[in-house]
Amino acid sequence: MASKIKNKEGNTPLHTLADNDIIISMDHPDASKVKNNDGDTPLHILAKHGIEHIFQHPDVEKVKNNKGETPANIYDKKHH
């Protein structure tokens, strides 16, 4: 249900949790499925914040945003 609620940027409550570095958002079944207007999932948001815990998620190198970036790509660009 919470994954269907979106703001004007397309962010769901899961995106908001991720934007506040709350890693429990990545344990939700929709963490790699719900996308905002940029195609970012909560995993992408966590990657932008440098949360290494994302690498425990099986889709970290699979799910892509509108730019074709995976959460792993984003993490590596910003934090290495």
Secondary structure, 3 states (H helix, E strand, C coil): CHHHCCCCCCCCHHHHHHHCCCHHHHHCCCCCCCCCCCCCCHHHHHHHCCCHHHHHCCCCCCCCCCCCCCHHHHHHHHHC
